[in-house]
């Protein structure tokens, strides 16, 4: 399976083949298609970086119209680089601006139809998950700390516990993020991954001189695989290599907006 680029009225986003099933709507956004001025130009979806609220809400509206979801029902969480997974409920609909978000967490799961879940990233992994059997979804943010703490595996386990999801039926996609080519770290990141994964982590760590380059996408795929998920797409796109297409915290040195991974269940199961 693979990723496909879409341009709908100037809103540019990617979708994954694994999630193009069952009527579920999903997307991984780029910088393009919104109304925000520099340095947030143009499809900024982060409301805690200094952009104007009216710009952000218009960007959500345009994204919803392009992808096919009701932006007025979108929900996110206050991401804190944790392993916290929360269940999004009907009463959370519309809580998308930073101060309105109901949870400090880095993953949301739900089985509520038409409740779009958002994960945010500007180098970190954004992961979207769909189980067509239990009709449940997840949106996950996995920076290196969340990866080391197994947030992708914990989100799948929470779906199993809450909704009766079956890992062998689950479809997942890891969207654009910083790739191993650019994810330069000190020893603290490899040490954290070795504690989390044991010797398996070595295949995802490359030492170059005094620095280490870590494959965070590959490590999150490994967590999903360990959880029993086999239908996984991984985007080859590197946010730092393509700063004109994606937001990259490292490239912009923090002067940036935010990309998102979004997923939404349909009202009725597809036939």
N, C-alpha and C positions, 0 to 999 in steps of 0.2 A: 504494500500500500504506500501512498505518497501524499504529499501536500500540494494543494492547488491554490493559486492566487486568483482572487476575484476583485473586480473593480465595478462597484455599483454606485453610480452617480458621484464618482470621485472618491468614495470610501473604499480604501484598499485593505483587504484582509485575506488571510489564509484559512483554509479548512483542511482537515485530515480525512483520508479515505476511511480509516477505521470507524469514524464517527458519523459518516454520511449514511446512516441507516435509521430506520424506525421513526422517522419524522422529527428526530432531535435536531435542534438548531445549535450551532456552535461556530466559533470564530476565534482566530488569533489576530489581533489588530496590528496595524502599522502606524506610522506617524501621519498618514495621509488621509484627508477627507473631512477635516474639521474646520473650525472657525477661530481657534486660538492663535494669538499673535506670538512672535518670537519672545522668549526662548521656548515657548510651548507649542510652536507651530508643527502640525496644526490640529491633529486629532489627539489632544491631550485628554486623558480620562482620570487624572489624579487631582483630587480636590484639596490636597494639603501641600501644594508646592508653590502657591502664590498666584495661580491663574484665577480669573474672575469666574464666579459661580455661574453666571448666565452663559459663558462660553462652554463650560464643562457640561451643563445640562443640555445645551444645543448639540454638543458632540455626542452625548448619549442618545439623543433623539435621532440624529443622523445615522449613527451606528445601528440602532434598532430597526430603522426603516430599511437599511441596506441588508442586514443579516436576517431579519424577520422575527423580531421579538418586541414586546411592549416595554420601552425604556422606563416608563413610569412605575414598573413593578420590579426593577432591578434591585439586587441586594449584594453588598460586599461586606468585608470584615476589615477591621483595623489590623493590618498585618504587622506582626512583631517578631518575625523570624523564630517562631516557636514550632512545637509539634501538636498544637491544639487544633482539634477538629470539632466543629459545631454543626448542629442540625438547623437548617433554615426553615422557618415556618411561614405560613400564610401571613401572619401579622408582621413579618419582616419586609414585606413587599414595599418597594419604594425607598428603602433606607440605603441610599447609595453614596451620599456625600459623607465625608470623613466623620464629622461630628454626629451624624445620625446613625452610623453603622452600629448594629446591636452587639457585636462581638469583638473581643480581642482574640484573634485566631488567625491561622494561616491556611485553613481549609474549610470549605462549606460543603455539606451534603444535603440533599433533599429528595423527596418523592412528590413534591407539590407541583402540579402542572403549571406552565406559564409563569414560573418564578425564576427569572434569569439569574444565575450565579456568576460572580466575577472573581477572578484572581488577577493580581497586578504584578507586573515584572518589568525591569529595565536592565536586565542581565540575568536575573534569577529565572529558574524554570517556572513556567506556568503549565499546569497539567489539567486536562479535562477528562472526565471519566463518565461512562454511560453503561448501565446494565439494562438491556432491553427486557430481561425476564422480570425483574422486580420493578422496572420502570423507575429507576433512581439515578441520580447524577452526583458528580462532585466537581468542584473547582478548587485547585490546590496551588499554593505558592510555595516554592521550595528553593530558598537560598541555600548556601552551603551548610548553615547551621540546621535548617529544617531537614536537609538531606541527611546530615549526620544523625539526626534524631528520628529519621524514618517516617517523615510525615506522609509520604505517598503510600507506604504500607499501612499506616495507621488509618488513613482515610478509607482505604479499601476494607479494612477490618471493621471500621465503624459502619460502613454500608452493609456489610454482612450482618452485624449485630442489630442494626436498626431496621433494615428492610428485607433481610433474608437474601441478599444478593449472592450470586454464585460466581466465584472468580473466573471460572472457565467461560462464562458468558460475557464478562465485562470487556468493554472496548475502551481503550485509552489513547491519549495523544499528548506528547510532550512538545510544546510549541517552541518558537524561536527564543533563544537565550544565548548567553555567552558560551562559546564552544571551547574545547580544550586548547585550541590554537592560541587563545587570548586570555584564558583564565589563569593568570599568573598569581601564585600565592607563596607565602612563607610556609614553614614546616607545620604550623598549627592546623591547617586544613587537611593535609595528608594524614596527620596523626589522628584527627577526628574521624576521618573516613576509615582508617585501619581499625580503630576501636569499634566502629559501627559494623563493618563488614568482614573484619578479619583479613586474611591474605587475599581474598577475592578483590579487594580494593586496589591492589597493586596494578592490575590490568588497566586501571583508569587514571593512573598517576604517572607522569613523566618528569624526571628530574633534568633540568637544563642549567648547568652551572650551580649557582646557589639558590635557584628558585625551582618551584614545582608548578606543573601545569596539570590541572585536574579536569576530568570529563564529568561534569555534574549531570549532564543529560544521561550519560551511560549509567551512572550510579543510581539515578532515579528509575531508570528502566529496570535495573537489577532489583530494586525494592519491589516494583510492581510484579516482576517475575517471581520473586520469592513469595509474594502474596497469592500466587496462582494465576495471575493475569498473563495471557499469551498474545492477545490481540493489541499490539502497541505500535503506534506510529511515532517516530522521532524526527522532528524538523532538523534538517541540516543547516539551517540559517543561523549565523552567528551575529548577535546584536552589535557587538563591538566592531566586527568587520564591515557591517552595513549601517553606519550611523545615519545615513540619509533616509533609510527605510524604517529603521526601528529606533526606539529610545535605548540609549546605553548610559547607565550611570557612570561607568568608568570613563567612557569617551568624553562625555560632557562635563565630567568632574562635578556632577550633582546638579547642574543647571539644565533641568529637563522636565518633560512630562512623564507619562507612563503608558506603556502598552498593556493590553489585557488579554486574558483567555476567558471566554464566555461560553456558557452552555445552558440550554433551556429545554425542558420537557414539553412535548405538545399536549394539548388538552385531552386528546384521545389517542390510543395506540394506533399506529399505522397498520393497515391491512394489506 
